[in-house]
């Protein structure tokens, strides 16, 4: 609040009656005083005019300074992943951190997962046999339970590198991923000795029981000398809610990576929150199942859904039929926001470069400020992405 000091009230001296003529000598003195005041005012005006023309920015009124200080205090800090604007105070907890990625299991026995609801962005790609695996990145919030955790593949590491050389937690790796970790290199918490624990409360195979504490992972990263952050390209964000109002409507989205079934991904647009509610697989009545976070019991939702089509190939000679995705280069895709769909192209110039998305006029897409979900789908299965 701005406080202004009130001016003192001027109380005139007691005047003599108008019928009494003032002394002649005093009249002359008053005329000289008045003339001096007028000259001083005129000279001050000239000086003020000259000064303001030369250096106006150096002479601010106390009110302007106060307002300027208040404005600076209200400046917002943008989350480099989500574009969300927060106060400098709110950003203190993450502004100097690098993103933390975790490989999360999506086998039907690994559900419901923990921690995905807090991720700023989640990538979903087939790991093998049509079974997808998640790579969430955490920055604004780091949950204390994330998982179940599984192994990584080389193409997931390409995404790790583009987000500020993020840290990655995983349990196990493919031969190709191990070579990349050691030669690119990658900040691998899995190779760096980070610990995990087993939650055996569900009757499932042991590979679906490993969990990690995100806070402890960050502490391990500091121990390994990985504190601090590295800048990376942020996507563009819009503040005009009607920017894409003329694009086709798309309020229901279905993504079958290889086939319709347990690993089908679905989204339903909620106009009340301008967000997309996620579903995963189908129940016995062929109805999409809400994707619920195990800890909060809330359905996962995001502001932006991206479908990126990429070339998928098998790795020659790999005894486990592992896959490879070409994520450096270019291709096509779809962006869903505001209940609309935008047909896009994508481009990634190099391993460490950020993947960018462009509309068919060549303009970089401007997203909603908020969380993302990116589904990377084999480009041979474009027809398996359906929306209306």
LUMMIRO-205354 format. One record per residue: residue in three letters; x, y, z of N, C-alpha, C in turn. Coordinates in steps of 0.05 Angstrom, whole numbers, padded with zeros to 5 digits, always signed. Each point is the difference from the previous one (the first is absolute). Layout:
N
ALAXYZXYZXYZ;...
***
This chain:
388
UNK+00017-00024+00000-00017+00024+00000+00018+00025+00000;UNK-00008+00020-00015+00016+00025-00002-00011+00019+00020;UNK+00018+00011+00017-00008+00020+00020+00011+00027-00009;UNK-00017+00020-00001+00009+00027-00007-00002+00017+00024;UNK+00020+00017+00006-00001+00018+00023-00017+00024-00007;UNK-00019+00006+00016-00018+00023-00005+00015+00026+00002;UNK-00007+00020-00017+00013+00026+00001-00009+00015+00026;UNK+00018+00015+00011-00008+00016+00024-00020+00022-00008;UNK-00020+00005+00017-00020+00020-00006+00012+00028+00004;UNK-00004+00018-00019+00011+00027+00002-00020+00017+00015;UNK+00010+00012+00022-00017+00018+00016+00011+00028-00003;UNK-00014+00018-00013+00010+00027-00004+00002+00016+00026;UNK+00019+00019+00001+00001+00018+00023-00024+00018+00001;UNK-00005+00011+00023-00023+00019+00003+00005+00025-00017;UNK-00018+00006-00017+00003+00023-00019-00010+00025+00013;UNK+00012+00023-00008-00010+00025+00009-00025+00008-00015;UNK-00016+00017+00010-00024+00009-00014+00007+00012-00027;UNK-00017-00004-00020+00006+00010-00027+00000+00030+00000;UNK-00013+00013+00019-00001+00029+00001+00026+00012+00009;UNK+00018-00017+00011+00025+00010+00010+00021-00003-00021;UNK+00011+00021-00012+00020-00002-00021+00026-00011+00010;UNK+00012-00019-00014+00026-00012+00009+00022+00020-00003;UNK+00021-00002+00015+00023+00018-00002+00012-00002-00028;UNK+00009+00024-00010+00011+00002-00027+00025-00017-00004;UNK+00018-00001+00021+00025-00016-00002-00006-00030-00003;UNK-00019-00010+00014-00007-00028+00000-00010-00008-00028;UNK-00016+00019-00013-00011-00006-00026+00022-00004-00020;UNK+00021+00016+00001+00023-00004-00019+00014-00026+00005;UNK+00003-00007+00026+00013-00025+00006-00016-00024-00010;UNK-00027+00001+00003-00017-00022-00010+00001-00002-00030;UNK+00003+00022-00014+00001-00001-00029+00026-00013-00009;UNK+00022+00006+00014+00025-00013-00006-00001-00030+00005;UNK-00012-00008+00023-00003-00028+00007-00017-00015-00021;UNK-00022+00013-00009-00017-00012-00020+00015-00004-00026;UNK+00015+00021-00008+00016-00002-00025+00020-00022+00002;UNK+00013-00003+00023+00020-00021+00003-00013-00028-00002;UNK-00023-00003+00012-00014-00026-00001-00007-00007-00029;UNK-00010+00020-00015-00007-00005-00028+00024-00008-00017;UNK+00023+00013+00005+00024-00007-00014+00009-00028+00006;UNK-00001-00007+00026+00008-00027+00008-00017-00021-00012;UNK-00026+00005-00001-00019-00019-00012+00007-00004-00030;UNK+00004+00023-00014+00006-00001-00028+00026-00015-00005;UNK+00021+00006+00016+00026-00014-00004-00003-00030+00006;UNK-00016-00007+00021-00004-00028+00006-00014-00015-00022;UNK-00019+00014-00013-00014-00013-00022+00018-00006-00023;UNK+00018+00019-00006+00020-00004-00022+00018-00023+00007;UNK+00010-00001+00024+00018-00022+00009-00014-00027-00002;UNK-00025-00001+00009-00016-00025-00001-00003-00009-00028;UNK-00006+00019-00019-00004-00007-00028+00025-00012-00012;UNK+00022+00013+00006+00026-00010-00011+00007-00027+00011;UNK-00004-00004+00026+00007-00026+00013-00017-00022-00011;UNK-00026+00005-00002-00018-00022-00010+00006-00007-00028;UNK+00009+00019-00016+00007-00007-00028+00026-00016-00001;UNK+00018+00005+00019+00026-00014-00001-00001-00027+00013;UNK-00012-00002+00024+00000-00026+00015-00025-00004+00015;UNK-00023-00004-00013-00025-00003+00014-00001-00024+00018;UNK+00014-00021-00007-00002-00025+00016+00014+00003+00027;UNK+00016+00021+00004+00014+00003+00025-00016+00016+00021;UNK-00022+00010-00008-00016+00017+00018-00028-00012+00001;UNK-00005-00017+00020-00026-00012+00004-00012+00009+00026;UNK-00026+00004+00000-00013+00009+00025+00000-00023+00020;UNK-00002+00005+00025-00001-00022+00020-00022-00019-00005;UNK-00023+00009-00011-00022-00018-00006+00008-00020-00022;UNK+00013+00010-00021+00008-00018-00022+00020-00021+00010;UNK+00019+00009+00017+00019-00019+00011-00014-00021+00016;UNK-00020+00008+00016-00014-00019+00017-00015-00020-00018;UNK-00014+00010-00020-00015-00017-00018+00018-00019-00015;UNK+00023+00011-00009+00019-00016-00015+00010-00023+00018;UNK+00006+00006+00025+00009-00021+00018-00021-00022+00004;UNK-00025+00009+00003-00022-00020+00003-00003-00017-00025;UNK+00003+00013-00023-00003-00015-00025+00022-00022-00002;UNK+00024+00008+00007+00023-00019-00001-00005-00024+00018;UNK-00012+00005+00024-00006-00021+00018-00020-00020-00010;UNK-00017+00009-00019-00022-00017-00010+00008-00013-00027;UNK+00025+00003-00009+00009-00013-00024-00001-00030+00004;UNK-00008-00014-00021-00003-00029+00001+00023-00015-00012;UNK+00004-00024+00009+00021-00018-00010-00014-00023-00015;UNK+00009-00006-00024-00013-00020-00017+00014-00027+00004;UNK-00016-00021+00005+00011-00027+00001+00009-00007-00029;UNK+00025-00008-00004+00010-00004-00027-00013-00024-00015;UNK-00013-00017+00015-00014-00023-00013-00029+00006-00005;UNK-00014+00010+00020-00029+00004-00002-00008+00028-00008;UNK+00019+00019+00003-00007+00028-00006-00017+00013+00022;UNK-00006-00014+00021-00017+00011+00021+00015+00023+00014;UNK-00014+00021+00007+00012+00024+00012-00005+00000+00030;UNK+00021+00003+00015-00002+00000+00029+00017+00023+00011;UNK-00003+00006+00025+00016+00022+00012+00028-00010+00005;UNK+00019+00018+00002+00028-00008+00006+00002-00017+00025;UNK-00017+00006+00020+00000-00015+00025-00008-00029-00006;UNK-00021-00004-00016-00010-00027-00006+00020-00015-00017;UNK+00016+00014-00016+00020-00013-00017+00026-00007+00014;UNK+00004+00010+00024+00025-00005+00014+00006-00030+00004;UNK-00021-00016+00003+00004-00029+00006+00011-00015-00024;UNK-00003+00011-00025+00008-00015-00024+00016+00015-00020;UNK+00003+00026+00003+00012+00017-00020+00029-00008-00006;UNK+00014-00011+00020+00028-00008-00004+00004-00030-00003;UNK-00021-00014-00006+00001-00029-00003-00001-00008-00029;UNK+00011-00023-00007-00004-00012-00026-00023-00019+00001;UNK-00014-00005-00022-00023-00019+00000+00010-00028+00009;UNK-00018-00014+00013+00005-00028+00008-00018-00018-00015;UNK+00011-00019-00015-00015-00020-00015+00001-00027+00014;UNK-00022-00015-00002-00001-00027+00012-00014-00018-00020;UNK+00012-00023-00005-00013-00020-00018-00022-00015+00016;UNK-00025+00003-00009-00023-00011+00015-00014-00022-00016;UNK-00004-00022+00014-00013-00024-00011-00029+00005-00007;UNK-00009-00012-00022-00029+00002-00007-00012-00028-00005;UNK+00012-00021+00009-00012-00026-00002-00026+00000+00016;UNK-00019-00016-00008-00026+00000+00015+00003-00006+00029;UNK+00021-00016+00007+00005-00006+00029+00014+00022+00015;UNK+00008+00021-00015+00014+00023+00013-00020+00022+00007;UNK-00025-00003-00007-00020+00021+00004-00014-00003+00026;UNK-00009+00022+00012+00004+00028-00008+00028+00009+00008;UNK+00012+00017-00016+00027+00010+00005-00001+00023+00021;UNK+00024+00006+00010+00002+00022+00019+00018+00022-00011;UNK-00010+00025+00003+00017+00023-00007-00005+00013-00027;UNK-00012-00015-00019-00004+00012-00026-00016+00025+00000;UNK-00018+00002+00019-00018+00023+00002+00015+00026+00005;UNK+00024-00002+00011+00016+00024+00007+00020+00008-00022;UNK+00002-00016-00021+00020+00005-00021-00007+00025-00016;UNK+00020+00015-00008-00005+00023-00017-00005-00009-00029;UNK+00013-00021-00008-00004-00012-00026+00005-00029+00002;UNK-00016-00016-00015+00003-00029-00001+00002-00009-00029;UNK+00021-00016-00006+00002-00012-00027-00008-00029+00003;UNK-00016-00010-00020-00009-00027-00001+00008-00013-00026;UNK+00016-00022+00001+00009-00013-00024+00000-00030+00005;UNK-00004-00016-00021+00001-00029+00002+00029-00008+00007;UNK+00002-00017+00020+00026-00011+00008+00005-00027-00015;UNK-00020-00017-00001+00002-00025-00013-00027-00014-00001;UNK-00006-00015-00021-00024-00015-00003-00026+00016+00002;UNK+00001+00025-00007-00024+00017+00002-00005+00011+00027;UNK+00016-00006+00020-00003+00010+00028+00015+00026+00002;UNK-00015+00021+00007+00013+00026+00003+00013+00003+00027;UNK+00019+00020+00000+00014+00007+00025+00001+00030+00002;UNK-00001+00011+00024-00001+00028+00004+00027+00012+00008;UNK+00004+00025-00009+00023+00015+00009-00010+00027+00009;UNK-00008+00003+00026-00008+00025+00010+00024+00017+00009;UNK-00002+00026-00003+00020+00019+00010-00013+00017+00021;UNK+00014+00003+00023-00009+00016+00022+00018+00024+00004;UNK-00012+00023+00003+00015+00024+00006-00015+00017+00022;UNK-00025+00008-00006-00014+00017+00019-00007-00014+00026;UNK-00004-00027-00002-00006-00016+00023+00015-00026-00002;UNK+00012-00009+00023+00015-00025+00000-00013-00018+00021;UNK-00016-00020-00008-00014-00017+00019+00019-00019+00015;UNK-00008-00010+00022+00016-00018+00016-00005-00029-00007;UNK-00019-00006-00017-00004-00027-00010-00006+00000-00030;UNK+00018-00012-00015-00003-00002-00029+00005-00029-00008;UNK-00018-00010-00018+00005-00027-00009-00026-00014-00008;UNK+00002-00026-00005+00024-00016+00000+00021+00008-00021;UNK+00025-00005+00006+00022+00008-00017+00010-00023-00017;UNK+00007+00005-00025+00010-00020-00018+00025+00009-00014;UNK+00009-00015-00019+00025+00005-00014-00004+00021-00022;UNK+00022+00010-00012-00001+00020-00020+00010-00010-00027;UNK-00007+00015-00021+00009-00006-00027+00014+00025-00011;UNK+00015-00004-00022+00015+00023-00011-00017+00023-00008;UNK-00023-00005-00012-00017+00022-00010-00012+00016+00022;UNK-00004-00011+00023-00009+00016+00023+00022+00020+00008;UNK+00025-00008-00003+00023+00017+00008+00002+00024-00018;UNK-00009-00002-00025-00001+00024-00018-00018+00021+00012;UNK-00022-00008+00013-00018+00019+00012+00012+00011+00026;UNK+00016-00016+00014+00014+00010+00024+00019+00022-00007;UNK+00015-00003-00022+00020+00019-00008-00012+00027-00008;UNK-00024+00000-00012-00011+00025-00009-00012+00017+00022;UNK-00004-00011+00023-00012+00015+00022+00022+00008+00020;UNK+00018+00016-00009+00020+00011+00018+00019-00021+00011;UNK+00006-00021-00015+00018-00021+00010-00010-00010+00027;UNK-00025-00008+00000-00013-00008+00025+00013-00025+00013;UNK-00007-00004+00025+00008-00025+00013-00021-00021-00005;UNK+00009-00025-00001-00019-00022-00006+00004-00023+00020;UNK-00023-00009+00012+00000-00023+00016-00012-00023-00015;UNK+00013-00023+00000-00009-00024-00013+00012-00024+00014;UNK-00012-00023-00003+00011-00025+00011+00004-00019-00024;UNK+00024-00001-00010+00007-00016-00023+00001+00016-00025;UNK+00011-00012-00022+00004+00014-00025+00004-00020-00022;UNK-00005+00009-00024+00006-00016-00024+00030+00004-00006;UNK+00012-00018-00016+00028+00004-00007+00004+00027-00014;UNK-00018+00008-00017+00002+00026-00014-00001+00023+00020;UNK-00018-00002+00019-00003+00021+00020+00025+00002+00017;UNK+00012-00022+00008+00024+00000+00016+00023+00014-00015;UNK+00003-00005-00025+00021+00013-00016-00005+00030-00001;UNK-00025+00008-00003-00007+00029-00001+00006+00013+00027;UNK-00008-00013+00021+00005+00011+00027+00029+00006+00004;UNK+00017-00018-00009+00029+00003+00005+00014+00018-00020;UNK-00011+00003-00023+00015+00015-00021-00012+00027-00006;UNK-00026+00005+00003-00011+00026-00007+00011+00023+00017;UNK+00000-00001+00026-00011-00019+00019-00027+00008+00009;UNK-00012-00017+00017-00027+00006+00012+00003-00001+00031;UNK-00013+00019+00013+00001+00001+00030-00018-00022+00011;UNK+00010-00024+00001-00015-00024+00008+00002-00005+00030;UNK-00023+00005+00014-00001-00006+00028+00001-00030+00004;UNK-00011-00015-00019+00000-00030+00002+00028-00011+00000;UNK+00018+00012-00016+00028-00008-00001+00016+00014+00022;UNK-00012+00021+00012+00015+00015+00020-00004-00010+00029;UNK-00015-00021+00003-00003-00012+00026-00025+00009+00016;UNK-00019+00012-00013-00025+00008+00013-00015-00025+00009;UNK-00014+00002+00023-00013-00023+00012-00030+00000-00006;UNK-00013-00023+00003-00029-00003-00003-00009-00019+00021;UNK-00027-00003+00003-00011-00020+00018-00022-00015-00013;UNK-00008-00022+00011-00021-00017-00010-00026+00003+00015;UNK-00021+00005-00014-00027+00001+00012-00014-00027-00008;UNK-00001-00018+00019-00011-00027-00006-00028-00003+00010;UNK-00014+00022+00003-00028-00002+00010-00019-00011-00020;UNK+00008+00000-00026-00017-00012-00020+00012-00027-00009;UNK-00016-00018-00007+00009-00027-00008+00008+00000-00030;UNK+00023+00012-00006+00010+00002-00027+00029-00009-00001;UNK+00010-00004-00025+00028-00008-00003+00019+00022+00010;UNK+00024-00008+00008+00018+00018+00013+00008+00024-00017;UNK+00000-00004-00027+00008+00022-00017-00020+00023-00001;UNK-00023-00004+00013-00020+00021+00001-00002+00012+00028;UNK+00021-00002+00017-00002+00009+00028+00020+00021+00008;UNK+00017+00009-00018+00022+00019+00007-00010+00029+00000;UNK+00006+00014+00022-00008+00029+00002+00023+00016+00009;UNK-00001+00026-00005+00021+00019+00008-00012+00024+00013;UNK+00017+00014+00015-00007+00025+00013+00013+00023-00016;UNK-00016+00017-00012+00011+00021-00017+00018+00019+00016;UNK-00007+00006+00025+00016+00018+00016+00028-00012+00005;UNK+00000-00026+00006+00026-00013+00004+00016-00002-00026;UNK-00014-00003-00022+00014+00000-00026+00014+00026-00005;UNK-00013+00022+00006+00013+00026-00003+00024+00003+00018;UNK-00002-00010+00025+00023+00001+00018+00023-00017-00011;UNK-00006-00023-00012+00021-00016-00012+00013+00014-00024;UNK-00016+00015-00015+00011+00015-00022+00019+00021+00010;UNK-00006+00013+00022+00019+00020+00011+00025-00014+00009;UNK-00003-00023+00012+00024-00016+00009+00018-00007-00024;UNK-00012-00004-00023+00015-00007-00024+00010+00025-00014;UNK-00005+00024+00011+00009+00025-00012-00018+00010-00023;UNK-00025-00008+00000-00018+00008-00021-00019+00022+00008;UNK+00006+00015+00021-00017+00021+00008+00001+00023-00021;UNK-00020+00017+00002-00001+00022-00020-00016-00009-00024;UNK-00006+00020-00017-00016-00006-00024+00014+00009-00025;UNK-00009-00009-00023+00010+00009-00026-00023+00009-00016;UNK+00002+00024-00012-00022+00011-00016-00006-00018-00024;UNK-00025-00001-00007-00009-00014-00025-00023+00016-00012;UNK-00005-00004-00026-00021+00014-00013-00027-00007+00011;UNK-00015+00021+00006-00028-00004+00009-00018+00002-00025;UNK-00022-00014+00002-00020+00003-00021-00014+00027+00003;UNK-00014+00008-00020-00015+00025+00001-00027-00005+00013;UNK-00009+00021+00014-00026-00002+00015-00017+00024-00007;UNK-00026-00005-00001-00019+00021-00008-00015+00011+00024;UNK-00007+00025-00003-00017+00013+00020-00027+00007-00011;UNK-00004-00004-00026-00025+00005-00013-00017-00025-00001;UNK-00021-00003+00016-00016-00025+00001-00014-00006-00026;UNK-00002+00019-00018-00014-00004-00025+00019-00004-00024;UNK+00025-00004+00005+00020-00002-00021-00007-00022-00020;UNK-00009-00023+00009-00005-00022-00018-00030-00007-00001;UNK-00016+00020+00004-00029-00004+00000-00011-00011-00026;UNK+00013+00006-00022-00009-00008-00027+00010-00028-00008;UNK+00016-00013+00017+00009-00027-00006-00022-00020+00004;UNK+00001-00024-00012-00021-00020+00004-00003-00009+00029;UNK-00024-00006+00007-00006-00009+00028+00009-00029+00004;UNK+00012-00005+00023+00008-00027+00007-00001-00003+00030;UNK-00021-00011+00010-00004-00003+00029+00004-00028+00011;UNK+00002-00019-00018+00005-00028+00007+00023-00011-00017;UNK+00020-00011+00014+00024-00009-00014+00006-00029+00008;UNK+00006-00016-00020+00008-00028+00006+00026-00006-00015;UNK+00020-00010+00014+00026-00006-00011+00006-00030+00005;UNK-00001-00016-00022+00008-00028+00002+00028-00002-00012;UNK+00020-00003+00016+00028+00000-00010+00005-00022-00020;UNK-00008-00025+00008+00003-00022-00018-00027-00013-00006;UNK-00018+00000+00020-00026-00012-00003-00018+00010+00023;UNK-00026-00004-00003-00018+00008+00020+00000-00021+00023;UNK+00002+00009+00025+00001-00018+00022+00010+00013+00025;UNK+00015-00016+00016+00008+00010+00027+00019+00024-00001;UNK+00013+00004-00023+00019+00022-00002-00010+00023-00017;UNK-00025+00001-00005-00013+00022-00014-00001+00024+00018;UNK+00006+00023-00011+00000+00025+00016-00023+00017-00010;UNK-00016+00011+00019-00023+00017-00007+00000+00026+00015;UNK-00014+00020-00012-00002+00026+00012-00028+00011-00005;UNK-00012+00012+00021-00026+00014-00003+00003+00029+00009;UNK-00008+00018-00018+00003+00028+00006-00021+00010+00020;UNK+00010+00015+00020-00018+00012+00020-00001+00030-00004;UNK-00022+00011-00011-00002+00029-00004+00001+00016+00026;UNK-00009-00013+00022-00001+00015+00026+00029+00007+00009;UNK+00019-00018-00005+00028+00005+00008+00018+00005-00023;UNK-00010-00001-00025+00016+00002-00024+00024-00019+00001;UNK-00006-00025+00007+00021-00020+00002-00010-00026-00010;UNK+00018-00020-00002-00006-00026-00011+00003-00021+00022;UNK-00021-00015+00005+00000-00022+00020+00009-00026-00014;UNK+00018-00014+00012+00013-00023-00012-00014-00026+00007;UNK-00002-00018-00019-00009-00027+00004+00022-00020-00010;UNK-00002-00025+00010+00021-00020-00006-00013-00027-00002;UNK-00001-00012-00024-00012-00026-00004-00030+00001+00003;UNK-00013-00024+00002-00029-00002+00000-00009-00021+00021;UNK-00024+00005+00010-00011-00019+00020-00015-00023-00015;UNK-00014-00017+00016-00013-00023-00012-00024+00008-00018;UNK-00009+00025+00002-00021+00010-00017+00010+00017-00023;UNK+00026-00002-00004+00014+00015-00022-00001+00030+00004;UNK-00002+00009+00025+00000+00028+00006+00028+00008+00009;UNK+00010+00024-00009+00026+00009+00008+00002+00003+00031;UNK+00023-00008+00011+00005+00000+00029+00015+00026+00007;UNK-00011+00016+00018+00015+00024+00009+00027-00007+00011;UNK+00020+00015-00008+00028-00005+00009+00004+00015+00027;UNK+00000-00014+00022+00000+00011+00027+00028-00002+00012;UNK+00008+00021+00014+00025+00000+00015-00004-00016+00026;UNK+00018-00018+00006-00004-00018+00023+00000+00014+00027;UNK+00015+00022+00002+00001+00013+00026-00023+00020+00004;UNK-00005+00017-00020-00021+00021+00003-00028-00010-00006;UNK-00001-00023-00015-00026-00010-00009-00014+00019-00020;UNK+00015+00017-00012-00011+00019-00019+00007-00008-00029;UNK-00017+00007-00019+00005-00006-00028+00021+00019-00011;UNK+00018-00011-00016+00021+00016-00012-00012+00018-00021;UNK+00008+00025-00001-00010+00019-00020+00023+00019-00008;UNK-00001+00009-00025+00020+00018-00010-00013+00022-00017;UNK+00015+00021-00006-00011+00022-00016+00006-00004-00030;UNK+00020-00017-00007+00008-00004-00027+00006-00029-00005;UNK-00011-00011-00022+00006-00027-00008+00013+00001-00028;UNK+00023-00012-00003+00015-00001-00025+00002-00029-00010;UNK-00006-00005-00025+00005-00025-00012+00022+00004-00021;UNK+00022-00013+00004+00023+00003-00018+00005-00026-00015;UNK-00002+00001-00026+00004-00024-00016+00030-00002-00007;UNK+00012-00024+00005+00028-00004-00005+00005-00028-00012;UNK+00022-00003-00014+00008-00025-00012+00008-00020+00022;UNK-00013-00023+00001+00007-00021+00019+00012-00024-00016;UNK+00023-00010+00010+00013-00023-00012+00009-00019+00021;UNK+00003-00025-00007+00012-00019+00018+00030+00001-00001;UNK+00014-00007+00021+00029+00000+00001+00010-00027-00010;UNK+00015+00000-00021+00011-00025-00011+00017-00015+00020;UNK-00006-00026+00003+00017-00016+00017-00006+00002+00030;UNK-00020+00016+00007-00007+00003+00029-00017-00024+00008;UNK+00010-00016+00019-00014-00025+00008-00026+00005+00014;UNK-00005+00025+00010-00025+00006+00013-00019+00017-00017;UNK+00006+00001-00025-00017+00015-00019-00005+00029+00008;UNK+00021+00013+00010-00002+00028+00007-00004+00018-00024;UNK-00009+00024+00005-00008+00018-00022+00018+00025-00001;UNK-00002+00014-00021+00013+00026-00003-00019+00020-00012;UNK+00000+00025+00009-00016+00021-00011+00018+00023-00010;UNK-00006+00010-00024+00015+00022-00011-00012+00026+00010;UNK+00012+00011+00021-00011+00025+00012+00017+00025-00007;UNK+00021-00004-00015+00015+00022-00011-00007+00002-00030;UNK-00008+00023-00009-00009+00003-00028-00026+00015-00001;UNK-00020-00011-00014-00025+00014-00003-00022-00020-00005;UNK-00025+00009+00002-00023-00018-00005-00026+00016+00004;UNK-00022-00014+00003-00026+00012+00003-00011-00005+00028;UNK-00022+00013+00006-00012-00004+00026-00026+00014+00003;UNK-00011-00001+00024-00025+00014+00007+00003+00013+00027;UNK-00011+00024+00003+00000+00013+00026-00029+00005+00008;UNK-00007-00008+00024-00027+00004+00011+00001+00020+00023;UNK-00015+00021-00002-00003+00020+00021-00026+00015-00004;UNK-00012+00009+00022-00024+00016-00001-00023-00014-00014;UNK+00000-00027+00001-00021-00015-00014+00003+00001-00030;UNK+00023+00007-00010+00006+00003-00029+00023-00019-00007;UNK+00003-00004-00027+00023-00016-00010+00014+00016-00021;UNK+00027+00000+00001+00017+00014-00019+00018-00021-00013;UNK-00001-00002-00026+00018-00018-00014+00027+00014-00002;UNK+00021-00014+00007+00027+00012+00003+00021-00016-00013;UNK+00023+00012-00003+00025-00014-00006+00019+00004+00024;UNK+00018-00018+00003+00020+00003+00022+00028-00001-00011;UNK+00019+00012+00014+00027+00001-00009+00019+00000+00024;UNK+00021-00016-00001+00020-00001+00021+00027-00001-00014;UNK+00015+00021+00002+00024+00004-00016+00024-00018+00009;UNK+00000-00007+00025+00022-00016+00010-00007-00013+00026;UNK+00017-00017+00010-00007-00016+00024-00006+00018+00024;UNK+00015+00022+00003-00004+00018+00023-00021+00022-00005;UNK-00009+00002-00025-00019+00022-00007-00028-00007+00010;UNK-00016+00020+00004-00028-00003+00008-00017-00007-00024;UNK-00018-00019+00002-00019-00006-00021-00020+00023-00001;UNK-00004+00011-00024-00019+00022-00004-00023-00008-00018;UNK-00023+00012+00004-00024-00007-00014-00011+00024-00015;UNK-00007-00003-00026-00008+00022-00017-00027-00006-00013;UNK-00016+00020-00003-00025-00003-00015+00006-00001-00030;UNK-00020-00004-00017+00005-00004-00029+00007+00027-00013;UNK-00001+00022+00014+00009+00026-00011+00029+00005+00008;UNK+00012-00019+00014+00028+00003+00008+00004+00015+00026;UNK-00021+00006+00014+00002+00014+00026+00003-00019+00023;UNK+00018+00006+00018+00003-00018+00024-00026+00001+00016;UNK-00009-00023+00009-00025-00002+00015+00004+00014+00027;UNK-00021+00014+00008+00000+00013+00027-00019-00016+00017;UNK+00011-00012+00021-00015-00018+00017-00014+00015+00023;UNK-00018-00015+00013-00011+00010+00026+00021-00002+00021;UNK+00000+00018+00019+00018-00002+00023-00011-00022+00018;UNK+00016-00021+00003-00009-00022+00016+00015-00026-00007;UNK-00010-00022+00010+00014-00025-00003-00005-00012-00028;UNK+00019-00018-00008+00000-00013-00026+00000-00030+00003;UNK-00012-00013-00021+00003-00029-00004+00007-00003-00029;UNK+00022-00014-00006+00009-00004-00027+00000-00030-00006;UNK-00017-00008-00019-00002-00028-00009+00016-00003-00026;UNK+00021-00015+00000+00017-00004-00024-00009-00027-00012;UNK-00013+00002-00024-00013-00022-00013+00014-00007-00026;UNK+00003-00026-00006+00012-00008-00025-00014+00013-00024;UNK+00015+00011-00019-00013+00015-00022-00015-00018-00018;UNK+00003-00026+00002-00016-00019-00016-00028-00002+00011;UNK-00005+00010+00025-00026-00003+00013-00014+00026+00003;UNK+00002+00018-00019-00014+00025+00001-00030-00004+00003;UNK-00010-00021-00013-00029-00005+00001-00010-00010+00027;UNK+00019-00007+00017-00008-00010+00027-00004+00023+00020;UNK+00004+00025-00009-00006+00023+00016-00026+00012-00010;UNK-00021-00002+00016-00027+00008-00008-00010+00022+00019;UNK-00013+00020-00011-00011+00022+00016-00025+00011-00012;UNK-00017+00012+00017-00024+00013-00010-00010+00021+00019;
***
